[in-house]
């Protein structure tokens, strides 16, 4: 499987600010996804990052709050906008290729909002 | 009702024991079933992937799917302290669709 990395690995942010998380895969992949894992909870899909078009958001998640970019087949960003303490969570990106039927995850970004 | 139910544990067993982890689901459209292992402060790591009902074995791990009962299991034989982690079941209706995860079971193997 390809190597997938995320930056930053963790951050502590102030309420009302925004943070952009980067996800890099070391080879071209078909699909990239962004998940949220709240404390003590499981993973919930935020959106599918589509290369060359707008992301596809899941119910309960909106583009104004979680803008996503995917400029090419190896890179994506997720921005958490106008943060509140409720946004404190682990944010994970994942990818899928045409040769795989499942997803591989990055190490996650641990976000704390004060 | 959640689409996927998984007992969060915690589950603590002695080294060498056989561990059984389970998930039930309500959506009969789910066709693809996965088990991920997540160590503390790490991303989920794919352990097992199955498509059809029945058993799939990989080393000390066996994944079992019973679509008629909407029930999946992961068995760990000869458990080791290094198996201590949170185990997440996940499933999807189509290959390219989103994964729906269980809550995860926190497992501790005691030396």
Boltz contact constraints between the chains, C-beta under 6 A:
constraints:
  - contact:
      token1: [A, 42]
      token2: [B, 101]
      max_distance: 6.0
  - contact:
      token1: [A, 42]
      token2: [B, 103]
      max_distance: 6.0
  - contact:
      token1: [A, 42]
      token2: [B, 104]
      max_distance: 6.0
  - contact:
      token1: [A, 43]
      token2: [B, 101]
      max_distance: 6.0
  - contact:
      token1: [A, 45]
      token2: [B, 98]
      max_distance: 6.0
  - contact:
      token1: [A, 92]
      token2: [B, 43]
      max_distance: 6.0
  - contact:
      token1: [A, 101]
      token2: [B, 95]
      max_distance: 6.0
  - contact:
      token1: [A, 102]
      token2: [B, 34]
      max_distance: 6.0
  - contact:
      token1: [A, 102]
      token2: [B, 49]
      max_distance: 6.0
  - contact:
      token1: [A, 105]
      token2: [B, 43]
      max_distance: 6.0
  - contact:
      token1: [A, 105]
      token2: [B, 44]
      max_distance: 6.0
  - contact:
      token1: [A, 106]
      token2: [B, 43]
      max_distance: 6.0
  - contact:
      token1: [A, 107]
      token2: [B, 43]
      max_distance: 6.0
  - contact:
      token1: [A, 108]
      token2: [B, 43]
      max_distance: 6.0
